[in-house]
Amino acid sequence: MWEAIKKLEVDHYNFLFAKEKQFIGLSLKKSTYTGLFWSLFQLFGIQGLNFILSIVLARILSPEDYGLLGMLAVFMGIGQTLINSGMTSSLIRTVDAKEEDFSTVFWLNLGISCLIYIVLAISAPYISAFFGQEILTLVIRVYCLTLIFSALSMVQKARLTKKMDFKTQMLVSVPSLIIAGGVGVGLAFWDYGVWALVWMNMVQIVLNSAFFWIHSGWRPKFMIKLDRLKYHYSFGYKLTLASLSESIFRNSYQLVIGKFFPIAELGFYTKADNLKQLPVQNISSAIDSVTFPLFSQIQDENEKLKNVYRVVMQQVLFWLAPTLTFAGILAKPIFVFLLTEKWLPAAPYFQILCIIGILYPLHSYNINILKVKGRSDLILYLEFFKKVPLIIGLYFAISQDIEFLLYLQVALNFFYYFLNSAYSGRMIGYSMQEQLKDLMPIFFMVGISGLGVYFLSELLSDWGDFSLICFCFSSGFLFYLGSSYVVKLKPIVFIQKEFIKK
């Protein structure tokens, strides 16, 4: 009798546990889809507005204006990396983060931002002398104030990201961009040159921070807990060093181009890179902002982490690869139609950068796996190891042309993927060979569709730019999506199962 009662209790407990687990799984799934929807909505809205702004400004401003701001990319990248200190990532992955965690990281970020600004303001004359552009001294001292204003809202944004509340982030970002865009276009129209870009960025960051304070509902308390600082620092400092290394060398191309090539060439490179980033930020970054907190919630469940990672990777590449492939093929009519012929020299740069854009999520998501596993030490090791071939390549690139630099980036991005996936794959049982096996059908379908778009664009080369772009893009995507549906590519099956049928 007693054994029967115990068995009933155990069965009842197992039933309740299974229900609870099912509820948690459904809740996590729902929050993920909701977060992804608002993240995509936010980024498509922001990048759509950014796209319109960039077209208007590029038609008014000169390549030299963009080149001047491009010279500061490496210094801004270093500043942003040091301010973040890897600690906001630590906050997101910390399951039981408390008030003392958030306040400690906030005050540390703000203090570091002020220190960095002072260093850059003092160094401004030396930086301008390095590039031979006297105007950069004042530009640096004004533009770098954005680092301080950005630090004021980092923790607020991390709290919202941790909760996957991207709806609020959209309500913050869109109004800021609209107002800042109006300021930038007005100043460009009144012939303020590079200052139109500087003040547009300044207004956007200031309003962003103000709106985050208003909408987040969180205020820092005057406290710095040394034990929490030590906890987040132990994870964050290695991540910071890795990110610092990555930021310096990622922006080193602008540094080399700005120093050894005409300033207009840096402007062409900067505009091509910015245009390439539109689909990368819309698709990859939106999913990335959702997946990091999601990965953090299932960081100890390797099988589930592997399955989620597989779905994420396939979905990102399924949409990103054809977009960048078709855009690269149609680069010349796109640049002429959108930006006028004065930007046409940027088209070949854009075509090569599109390859890098496709490769970017392949290695960046593997790094995310290492982050959620708490292996910032391994990320640091990998980042330093990666820089050896980059330094050698940059040394030879100085005597070459810019296209050599771009092909160097392509080769290095392949290398980064092989390296990152080798380590992250071991942690979740998802090897590089298995990853490529899952992705090859997508690349194969993109290749066939790309060939079709290329031959179609050659056949219709006498059409107007707008008609050619619209017809080739729509035809390419119709063929791509239709053939993917016929052969039942996994990303299409997933969308059909998870969204369309429901």
DOTI-39564 format. One record per residue (C-alpha): x, z, y. Coordinates in steps of 0.1 Angstrom, whole numbers, plus 5000, padded with zeros to 4 digits. Layout:
REM residues N
XZY ...
END
This chain:
REM residues 502
500050005000 502850105024 504749785016 501649575023 501149735057 504849685066 504549315055 501449275077 503349435107 506349205101 504048895099 502248995130 505549055149 506848715137 503648545148 503848705183 507548615186 506848255176 504048235202 506248395229 509048155220 506647865222 505247985255 508748025270 509747675257 506647515273 507147715305 510847605307 509747245300 507047245326 509447395352 512047135344 509646845348 508246995380 511647055394 512746705384 509646555401 510346735434 514046675432 513546305428 510846305455 513146485479 516146265472 514245935473 512646045505 515946155521 517945865507 515245625518 515445755553 519245755551 519145395539 517045285569 519245485593 522445345578 521144985583 520045045619 523345225628 525544965610 523844685630 524644865662 528045035655 531344875645 533344915613 535945095634 533445375642 532845435605 536545415599 537245705623 534745925606 536145815572 539545945582 538046305582 536546275547 539446455529 539446745555 535746785553 535846775516 538447045514 536547265539 533247235520 534947315487 536747625500 533547755517 531547715485 534347885465 532647805433 530548115439 527147945445 527547785411 528248125397 525048255413 523047975397 524448035362 524148425365 520848505347 520348845362 521748785398 520549065422 520449115459 524049245460 525248925444 523548705469 524548905500 528148935488 528548565483 526848485516 529148695538 532248575520 531148205524 530448265561 533848435567 535748155549 533947885569 534948045602 538548065591 538647705579 537147585612 539847775632 542547615610 541147265614 540647305652 544247405656 545447125633 543346855651 546146715673 548446675643 545746505622 545046255651 548746195655 549046125617 546445845620 547445735655 543945795668 543946025698 540046055699 540146235666 541246565682 537946625699 535946465671 537446715646 536747015668 533146915672 532346765638 533947045618 531447305633 529047165607 531147365581 530047695596 526347595599 526447465564 527747795551 524847975567 522347815542 524347785510 523048095493 519448025504 519747675488 521347825457 518348065453 515947785455 517947575431 518147865407 514347875407 514247495406 512147505438 512947155451 509647125469 510747375495 514147195498 512246875505 510247045532 513547145548 515546825544 513146555555 512246685590 515946765597 516946405588 514146245608 515046435640 518746385635 518246015627 516445975660 519346145678 521945925661 520045595667 519545685704 523245765710 524345445691 521945235712 523445395744 526945295732 528345635722 530145485692 531545735667 529846015686 526445895674 527545965638 529046305648 526046435666 523646295640 525446495613 525646805635 521946805644 520946755607 523147045594 521947285622 518347205615 518847225578 520247575580 517547685604 514747555582 516347705551 516248045568 512647995577 511347865544 513448055518 512148395528 515548555520 517848735545 521248865536 521849245537 525049385553 526849455520 529849335501 530049475466 533649455453 532549455417 530149165422 532848985443 535249025414 532648905389 531848585408 535348525420 536648535384 534448235376 534548075410 538148075420 539147845391 536247625398 537247615434 540847515426 539547245403 537047125429 539647135456 541946925436 539146685428 538046665465 541546605478 542346325454 538846175455 539146135493 542846045491 541745675490 540345705526 543545885535 545745605522 543545335537 543345505571 547045555572 548445225559 545644975566 543644865597 540945105607 538244835602 539244815565 538545185562 535145125578 534344855553 535345075524 533345375538 530245165542 530545005507 531045355492 528045495511 525845205499 526945255463 526145625466 522445565474 521345495438 523945745424 522646025446 518945935441 519045925403 522146115391 522146385417 518446455414 518746505377 522046695381 520446955405 517847025379 520047015348 522647265359 520147555362 518347425331 521647415311 522347765324 519147895309 520047765274 523747805276 524047995244 521847755223 524247475215 521747255195 519147275223 521847215249 523046905230 519546765227 518746815264 522146675274 521546365253 518146295269 519546355304 522546125299 520345845285 517745865313 520445865340 522245565326 519045375318 518045365354 521345385372 523245115353 520944825359 520344915395 524144915403 524744605381 522144395398 523244525433 526844435425 525844085414 523844035446 526344215469 526843925493 523243845502 522544225503 525244285529 524443985550 520644055550 520844435556 524044475577 524744125592 527743905585 530144145603 530044365572 530544085547 534244185539 532844515524 530844325497 533844275472 534644655476 531044735469 531044525437 533944725423 532545055435 529344985416 531345015383 532545355394 529045455402 527945375367 530845575352 530345885375 527546055356 529346005323 532146235332 530346465357 527746585332 530446675307 531946895334 528547055339 528647165302 531947335308 530547505339 527547655321 529747765293 531847955318 534947755311 536147725347 539747775334 539447465313 537947265343 540947375364 543347265337 541646925333 541546855371 545246915375 546046705344 543946415357 545846395390 549146295374 548145925368 546345925402 549446035421 551545765403 548845505411 548545595447 552345565451 552245205440 548945125458 550545175492 552344845489 549244665474 545844575488 542644775489 541244615458 544144755438 543045095450 539545025438 540544905404 542745215401 539545425406 537745235379 540545285354 540845655363 537045705359 537245575323 540145815317 538246105332 535246045309 537346035278 539146355288 536046545298 533846445269 536646535244 536446905255 532746945263 531846755231 533547015210 531547305226 528147165218 528946945188 528446615207 531546405205 532546125227 532045875198 528446015193 527745995231 528945625233 526845545202 523745675220 524645485252 525845145239 522345005234 521645075271 524844905282 524144605259 520744555274 522144595309 524744335302 522244075290 519944145320 522944125344 523943785330 520343665336 520443785372 523843625378 522743275365 519443315383 521243395416 523543095412 520542865404 518642985435 521643005458 519942795485 517143035489 517043275518 518843615513 515643825513 513743595489 516843575466 517343955465 513644035458 513143765432 516343835413 515944215413 512344205402 513043945375 516044135363 514144465360 511044305344 513244155317 515244475313 512244705310 510244455288 513044395264 513844775263 510244835254 510244565226 513444705210 512245065216 515245195234 515245575233 514845635270 511645425271 510345595240 510945935256 509145835288 506245695269 505946005247 506446275274 504746125304 502645805299 500645925268 499946265284 
END
